[in-house]
Amino acid sequence: MTKRIMENLLRVMTPATAAAAGVLIITVIALLMPPYIGMADNGDFFRILYSNGMYFNDPAYDSQYLGYFVKTYGIFQYYNENGATLFSTQSSFIQIAVFLYKLLHPGTTTFDIRFQAILYTLLYTLAIYLLVEALTWKQPRLRGYIIAGIVIFVFGDTGYTAYFNSFYGESVMLIMTIFMVASGLLLYRGRFNDYVMLGLFAASAMILTASKQQNAPVGIVMALFGVSLIFIRKKRSYRAITAFLLVAFIGVGISTYVLIPKEFVNINKFHAMTRGVLMGSTNPEQTLASFGIDKQYAILNGQEYFEPYKSMDVESKEFEEQFFSKYGFGSILTYYATHPGQAVQMLNIAARDGFSIRPNAMGNYEQSVGKPFGAHTTFFSGYSLLKEALAPKTFGFIALWIMLVVGLYIPSFVTAIRTRQFRYAIKLPLMLALILIGLSGIVVSIIGAGDADLAKHEFLFTLAFDLVTLVTVRDLIVKQLWTVRESPPVQAAM
């Protein structure tokens, strides 16, 4: 009887199921059981909070910025005069969470952010299941459990999941990126229905692109990768749908960029100059002159937009005309291209923060727990602590990592193209797309906002690094880096 129970349990508890269950249990303990783990507000919550019908109802909220996680917020009961300060798909998830919370708590005037964490955790568990299914399908159980254990160690880490108890867009970015990679790998293996996986890939890619303004390049990158998906099936209907989705990716990317509010554009432009170009210049006055800006503005070198006592009124019309109007994304990109030494310096600064999953600036505990201001949890944080301690902090390491990954996958890509097995040619483009998405996070952060809050802005890079490395390690474990046919593809029923 015991043997039969164990056999049935092993039959049900596949590596994918085990990984999903493991991440679910760890996340529930971390986020939903005291002491609750979350992320303190760094001043960004207002951008998404008010427009979604909520407000800060803690009288001592201001004193908890950066240091303490706050779990309860007020819900507007009558008229909300606050319009949307930015366009983000994150709002949809917040509104769903608030709606369900009100449904279960009739007449409530407050919202417990842990309910949002429940919604995110359920989606994350499904994403982890699909990812591990893609990585372990048709593999021996023991090998599959080893891969599942690695996934739990990496993506069960509270450096990632603590975002669920916050109003940062990184929660949506994390979940949608894993859905996107999982569905791409499932298409590669021919696992599940191709049309369903293509739909999941498209939906997650577009939600990811529109979740945050700095993700606008993601739509373009995924459109380029998506060209490889067109050829995995010969049906005209499939190819037409895929081609349409590629155009939609580009449209979402462009729309996300166009819809960035001018207020946020100016904030980022200010930091791009004062915390980027000027800070790395040996002659700030001369650097300003190259942009056509009066040298008197060199006094702003190193300053941040939200400093209470700035040298100038950065919101005045005069400042707009004499400073902001003189440069933009293109001119800063050109400046770095013509000053490679300064560009490398900024890239190394970015690499220094590019391996920190959890920003050091924000605490994880509620004030009532009694932890010091800004204290970080160590609960199931082995991977994030190990990564931050051991990863080389130079852009040269990132360049070597890219060359290694690309070099490892070129043979199977060439073989797949030569033998016209186009389904098996999409893994290298997928890895390249993830690498480009990660690099775009670095480049956009530097050019768009200098070193201001860089660790958080580079979240997409550290996530892409972990996913690409995970897939590569998996292929090394199963010794299939240089082979093409891993298993016969399952043809979609549609």
Order of alpha helices (4+ residues) and beta strands (2+ residues): alpha-alpha-alpha-beta-beta-alpha-beta-alpha-alpha-alpha-alpha-alpha-alpha-alpha-alpha-alpha-alpha-alpha-alpha-alpha-alpha-alpha-alpha-alpha
